[in-house]
Amino acid sequence: MGAPRGPNGDTFLFNPELLKNLDWNSVRSSLNPPISNEEPGEPWLLVRPLSIMDYSKGYVQILSQLTTVGNISKADFERQFWRMQNAGGYYVTVIEDTRSNKIIGAASLITEFKIIHSCGLRARLEDVVVNNTYRGKQLGKLIVLTVSLLSKKLGCYKMSLDCKDSLIPFYKSIGYKLEPGNANSMVVRYEETTKPQDPS
Ligand SMILES: CC(=O)SCCNC(=O)CCNC(=O)[C@H](O)C(C)(C)COP(=O)(O)OP(=O)(O)OC[C@H]1O[C@@H](n2cnc3c(N)ncnc32)[C@H](O)[C@@H]1OP(=O)(O)O
């Protein structure tokens, strides 16, 4: 199957149809006023899969408001985009301000095939960010809930995340919980290589 394409010839990381008809009724109480990925509250807001064109729309720059990104060229970005698409299971979703053609928010859903849970599918939330000039308008909730509802639609049995203590209220407000006795996050860090290695 070829890469999914948008009306302007954009190549998307995953099929945009997957973002249709998400179960927003199940999370209605988290949003005031109610918004959804299909009705984000402003005509110039567009929630869609990451596109190969998003290097020029500022996706890499916005990630620098989250963490250290490094010096990523357009070719680096495109190589990684194709790796993610070929691997499958990557659902990087963005919010675009169509007035400026800039990415103003993003979140990544990553799925893993498991043997446990009856050969189930598990989800992780990564790389959530909203451009600092757009914060406090529910766009953080919107992008996280969009990928969370997508994970539900894909049949995942759970979705989890790591975050700073200060963000616990934010995630609690949209349904994430600290499970008693099971809420630790541990890490071992390795020296970062300049370029990711292909596993083969
Ligand atoms: C799994 C991960 O990726 S964790 C990393 C999360 N990302 C970052 O920390 C990057 C920098 N921060 C951001 O990009 C943004 O602040 C986000 C994505 C965390 C939130 O985006 P916003 O668009 O401001 O969120 P939104 O408007 O939906 O806010 C929802 C609620 O969370 C609260 N909130 C938002 N950010 C923070 C924060 N940094 N600390 C504490 N509370 C916060 C808001 O006050 C708001 O509360 P309310 O509903 O009671 O008024």
The ligand as an SDF file (V2000), in Angstrom:
LIG
                    3D

 51 53  0  0  0  0  0  0  0  0999 V2000
    4.2960   12.6970   27.6850 C   0  0  0  0  0  0  0  0  0  0  0  0
    4.9850   14.0510   27.4660 C   0  0  0  0  0  0  0  0  0  0  0  0
    5.3610   14.3680   26.3810 O   0  0  0  0  0  0  0  0  0  0  0  0
    5.1870   15.0820   28.8150 S   0  0  0  0  0  0  0  0  0  0  0  0
    5.7840   16.6130   28.1570 C   0  0  0  0  0  0  0  0  0  0  0  0
    4.7180   17.6350   28.0260 C   0  0  0  0  0  0  0  0  0  0  0  0
    5.2080   18.7830   27.2700 N   0  0  0  0  0  0  0  0  0  0  0  0
    5.9120   19.8160   27.8170 C   0  0  0  0  0  0  0  0  0  0  0  0
    6.1740   19.8880   29.0220 O   0  0  0  0  0  0  0  0  0  0  0  0
    6.3500   20.8800   26.8390 C   0  0  0  0  0  0  0  0  0  0  0  0
    6.0610   22.2900   27.3260 C   0  0  0  0  0  0  0  0  0  0  0  0
    4.6370   22.4700   27.6970 N   0  0  0  0  0  0  0  0  0  0  0  0
    3.6490   22.5190   26.7840 C   0  0  0  0  0  0  0  0  0  0  0  0
    3.8580   22.3600   25.5830 O   0  0  0  0  0  0  0  0  0  0  0  0
    2.2480   22.8030   27.2950 C   0  0  0  0  0  0  0  0  0  0  0  0
    2.3340   23.5130   28.5180 O   0  0  0  0  0  0  0  0  0  0  0  0
    1.3880   21.5300   27.5230 C   0  0  0  0  0  0  0  0  0  0  0  0
    1.3670   20.6600   26.2660 C   0  0  0  0  0  0  0  0  0  0  0  0
    1.9030   20.7080   28.6950 C   0  0  0  0  0  0  0  0  0  0  0  0
   -0.0470   21.9770   27.8430 C   0  0  0  0  0  0  0  0  0  0  0  0
   -0.5240   22.7070   26.7510 O   0  0  0  0  0  0  0  0  0  0  0  0
   -1.7250   23.7670   26.8880 P   0  0  0  0  0  0  0  0  0  0  0  0
   -2.2470   23.9890   25.5250 O   0  0  0  0  0  0  0  0  0  0  0  0
   -1.3070   24.9380   27.6790 O   0  0  0  0  0  0  0  0  0  0  0  0
   -2.7460   22.8870   27.7420 O   0  0  0  0  0  0  0  0  0  0  0  0
   -4.2650   23.2200   28.0150 P   0  0  0  0  0  0  0  0  0  0  0  0
   -4.6300   24.6060   27.6370 O   0  0  0  0  0  0  0  0  0  0  0  0
   -5.0590   22.1270   27.4140 O   0  0  0  0  0  0  0  0  0  0  0  0
   -4.1990   23.1480   29.6030 O   0  0  0  0  0  0  0  0  0  0  0  0
   -4.9110   22.2640   30.3220 C   0  0  0  0  0  0  0  0  0  0  0  0
   -4.6570   22.4100   31.8170 C   0  0  0  0  0  0  0  0  0  0  0  0
   -3.3260   22.0190   32.1920 O   0  0  0  0  0  0  0  0  0  0  0  0
   -2.6700   23.0490   32.9240 C   0  0  0  0  0  0  0  0  0  0  0  0
   -1.2650   23.0700   32.5130 N   0  0  0  0  0  0  0  0  0  0  0  0
   -0.8020   23.2460   31.2740 C   0  0  0  0  0  0  0  0  0  0  0  0
    0.5440   23.2220   31.2720 N   0  0  0  0  0  0  0  0  0  0  0  0
    0.9380   23.0400   32.5480 C   0  0  0  0  0  0  0  0  0  0  0  0
    2.2000   22.9510   33.1850 C   0  0  0  0  0  0  0  0  0  0  0  0
    3.3340   23.0610   32.5020 N   0  0  0  0  0  0  0  0  0  0  0  0
    2.2240   22.7590   34.5100 N   0  0  0  0  0  0  0  0  0  0  0  0
    1.0790   22.6580   35.2180 C   0  0  0  0  0  0  0  0  0  0  0  0
   -0.1500   22.7530   34.6600 N   0  0  0  0  0  0  0  0  0  0  0  0
   -0.2210   22.9350   33.3560 C   0  0  0  0  0  0  0  0  0  0  0  0
   -3.3720   24.3100   32.5170 C   0  0  0  0  0  0  0  0  0  0  0  0
   -3.2720   25.2930   33.5360 O   0  0  0  0  0  0  0  0  0  0  0  0
   -4.8060   23.8410   32.3180 C   0  0  0  0  0  0  0  0  0  0  0  0
   -5.4550   23.7380   33.5490 O   0  0  0  0  0  0  0  0  0  0  0  0
   -7.0410   24.0370   33.6840 P   0  0  0  0  0  0  0  0  0  0  0  0
   -7.7480   23.1250   32.7250 O   0  0  0  0  0  0  0  0  0  0  0  0
   -7.3090   23.7420   35.1130 O   0  0  0  0  0  0  0  0  0  0  0  0
   -7.1700   25.4740   33.3230 O   0  0  0  0  0  0  0  0  0  0  0  0
  1  2  1  0
  2  3  2  0
  2  4  1  0
  4  5  1  0
  5  6  1  0
  6  7  1  0
  7  8  1  0
  8  9  2  0
  8 10  1  0
 10 11  1  0
 11 12  1  0
 12 13  1  0
 13 14  2  0
 13 15  1  0
 15 16  1  0
 15 17  1  0
 17 18  1  0
 17 19  1  0
 17 20  1  0
 20 21  1  0
 21 22  1  0
 22 23  2  0
 22 24  1  0
 22 25  1  0
 25 26  1  0
 26 27  2  0
 26 28  1  0
 26 29  1  0
 29 30  1  0
 30 31  1  0
 31 32  1  0
 31 46  1  0
 32 33  1  0
 33 34  1  0
 33 44  1  0
 34 35  1  0
 34 43  1  0
 35 36  2  0
 36 37  1  0
 37 38  1  0
 37 43  2  0
 38 39  1  0
 38 40  2  0
 40 41  1  0
 41 42  2  0
 42 43  1  0
 44 45  1  0
 44 46  1  0
 46 47  1  0
 47 48  1  0
 48 49  2  0
 48 50  1  0
 48 51  1  0
M  END
$$$$
